């Protein structure tokens, strides 16, 4: 084989190598769906708010307290509880899901992020202890159960000590093939 033919064969092999790798690689999150709710004015109607005792669930718009945009959620209680939740619905069945929300506590406190099915079954929750200060990410991961309509809620409770948090940038991502986080 001549030197020119060998160089041509090598160039052809190097040209085809990336195509071979791309064809063999699995698609990255080919079936991924996401929801974002930043507590902006256009998103407020999507939130369901409940409170018990002296708890309060509400929103702050244009106060300069949001992590992103102009709006954030606000939960507070001294003797009671408050929660804000929203539905995350995706067509099709997705295997792995992640919900993330940024939380800014006014005091050191325990905060809970929960995910429910439409039938009222709790899929997962996390209740980390947060220290007062800047926004912190709180996240839960779960395996879907076929129907991808889930209720995601942020919950704050208090038993005699004033507690308050701000919430922003809720994201729910579901994928059909591999973990989303």
C-alpha positions as CSV (number, residue, x, y, z in Angstrom):
1,X,0.0,0.0,0.0
2,X,1.4,3.4,-0.9
3,X,2.1,6.1,1.6
4,X,-0.8,8.2,0.2
5,X,-3.2,5.3,0.4
6,X,-2.2,4.6,4.1
7,X,-2.8,8.3,5.0
8,X,-6.1,8.2,3.3
9,X,-7.2,5.0,5.1
10,X,-6.1,6.5,8.5
11,X,-8.1,9.8,7.8
12,X,-11.1,7.7,6.8
13,X,-10.9,5.7,10.1
14,X,-10.4,8.8,12.2
15,X,-13.4,10.4,10.5
16,X,-15.6,7.4,11.2
17,X,-14.5,6.9,14.8
18,X,-16.6,9.8,16.3
19,X,-19.6,8.6,14.4
20,X,-19.2,5.0,15.7
21,X,-18.9,6.4,19.3
22,X,-22.0,8.5,18.9
23,X,-24.0,5.6,17.5
24,X,-22.9,3.3,20.4
25,X,-23.6,5.9,23.1
26,X,-27.0,5.9,24.8
27,X,-29.0,9.1,24.3
28,X,-28.6,11.4,27.3
29,X,-32.0,11.9,28.9
30,X,-33.8,11.5,25.5
31,X,-37.0,11.3,27.5
32,X,-36.6,14.1,30.0
33,X,-39.4,16.4,31.1
34,X,-39.2,19.4,33.4
35,X,-41.3,21.9,35.3
36,X,-40.0,25.2,36.6
37,X,-42.0,27.5,38.9
38,X,-40.2,30.6,40.1
39,X,-43.1,32.1,42.3
40,X,-43.5,34.9,39.7
41,X,-46.8,36.6,39.3
42,X,-47.7,34.3,36.3
43,X,-46.9,31.3,38.5
44,X,-48.9,32.2,41.6
45,X,-52.2,30.7,40.4
46,X,-50.4,27.3,40.1
47,X,-49.8,27.1,43.9
48,X,-52.1,25.5,46.4
49,X,-51.7,27.1,49.9
50,X,-52.8,25.7,53.2
51,X,-52.1,26.6,56.8
52,X,-53.2,25.5,60.3
53,X,-53.0,27.2,63.7
54,X,-51.3,30.6,63.1
55,X,-49.5,29.4,60.0
56,X,-49.4,31.6,56.9
57,X,-48.6,30.7,53.3
58,X,-48.1,33.5,50.8
59,X,-46.0,35.2,48.2
60,X,-43.7,38.3,48.1
61,X,-43.5,40.1,44.8
62,X,-41.0,42.9,44.2
63,X,-39.6,43.0,47.7
64,X,-36.0,42.2,46.7
65,X,-36.0,38.8,48.6
66,X,-36.3,36.5,45.6
67,X,-33.4,34.3,44.6
68,X,-34.4,34.7,40.9
69,X,-36.9,37.1,39.3
70,X,-39.2,39.3,41.3
71,X,-41.2,36.7,43.3
72,X,-40.8,34.1,46.0
73,X,-43.0,32.1,48.3
74,X,-43.2,32.7,52.1
75,X,-44.2,30.3,54.9
76,X,-44.4,31.3,58.5
77,X,-45.8,29.9,61.8
78,X,-45.3,30.1,65.6
79,X,-47.9,27.6,66.7
80,X,-49.0,25.8,63.6
81,X,-47.9,24.9,60.1
82,X,-48.0,26.3,56.5
83,X,-47.4,24.7,53.2
84,X,-47.3,25.6,49.5
85,X,-47.6,22.9,46.9
86,X,-48.1,22.5,43.1
87,X,-48.8,19.7,40.7
88,X,-46.0,18.4,38.4
89,X,-47.6,16.5,35.5
90,X,-45.8,14.9,32.5
91,X,-47.3,12.8,29.7
92,X,-45.9,9.3,29.6
93,X,-44.2,7.2,32.2
94,X,-40.9,8.4,33.6
95,X,-38.7,6.3,35.8
96,X,-36.6,8.8,37.8
97,X,-37.6,12.2,39.1
98,X,-36.0,14.9,41.2
99,X,-37.7,17.9,42.9
100,X,-35.5,20.9,43.9
101,X,-36.4,24.1,45.7
102,X,-34.3,26.9,47.1
103,X,-35.1,27.7,50.8
104,X,-34.0,30.8,52.7
105,X,-34.7,30.3,56.5
106,X,-35.1,33.3,58.8
107,X,-34.1,31.2,61.8
108,X,-32.3,27.9,62.2
109,X,-35.1,25.4,61.6
110,X,-36.3,22.1,60.1
111,X,-38.0,22.4,56.7
112,X,-39.8,19.6,54.7
113,X,-40.1,18.9,51.0
114,X,-42.7,16.2,50.1
115,X,-43.9,14.5,47.0
116,X,-47.4,12.8,46.8
117,X,-49.3,10.8,44.2
118,X,-52.8,11.9,43.1
119,X,-54.2,9.1,45.4
120,X,-52.6,10.6,48.5
121,X,-49.6,8.2,48.8
122,X,-46.5,10.0,50.0
123,X,-43.7,8.9,47.6
124,X,-40.8,10.7,49.4
125,X,-39.9,13.5,51.8
126,X,-36.8,15.1,53.2
127,X,-36.7,17.2,56.3
128,X,-33.2,18.8,56.6
129,X,-32.2,21.1,59.4
130,X,-31.3,24.5,57.8
131,X,-29.3,27.3,59.3
132,X,-30.5,30.9,58.9
133,X,-29.0,32.9,56.1
134,X,-28.9,32.6,52.3
135,X,-30.9,30.4,50.0
136,X,-30.0,26.7,50.2
137,X,-31.0,23.9,47.8
138,X,-33.3,21.2,49.2
139,X,-33.8,18.2,46.9
140,X,-35.6,14.8,46.8
141,X,-35.2,12.0,44.3
142,X,-37.7,9.3,43.7
143,X,-38.6,6.5,41.3
144,X,-41.8,7.1,39.4
145,X,-44.8,4.8,39.7
146,X,-46.2,4.9,36.1
147,X,-48.4,7.9,36.4
148,X,-46.3,11.0,36.3
149,X,-48.7,13.4,38.1
150,X,-47.2,14.3,41.5
151,X,-47.9,16.9,44.0
152,X,-44.8,18.6,45.3
153,X,-45.1,20.6,48.6
154,X,-42.9,22.7,50.8
155,X,-43.9,22.5,54.5
156,X,-43.0,24.4,57.6
157,X,-44.2,23.7,61.2
158,X,-43.6,25.4,64.5
159,X,-44.5,24.5,68.1
160,X,-44.1,27.8,70.0
161,X,-41.0,29.3,68.3
162,X,-41.5,31.7,65.4
163,X,-40.3,30.1,62.1
164,X,-40.3,31.5,58.6
165,X,-38.8,30.6,55.2
166,X,-38.7,32.0,51.7
167,X,-39.0,29.7,48.8
168,X,-37.9,30.1,45.2
169,X,-37.0,28.3,41.9
170,X,-38.9,25.0,42.3
171,X,-37.8,22.6,39.6
172,X,-39.1,19.1,38.9
173,X,-37.3,16.9,36.4
174,X,-38.3,13.4,35.3
175,X,-36.3,11.1,32.9
176,X,-37.1,7.7,31.5
177,X,-33.7,6.2,31.5
178,X,-31.3,7.4,34.1
179,X,-31.0,9.4,37.3
180,X,-31.7,13.1,36.8
181,X,-29.3,14.4,39.5
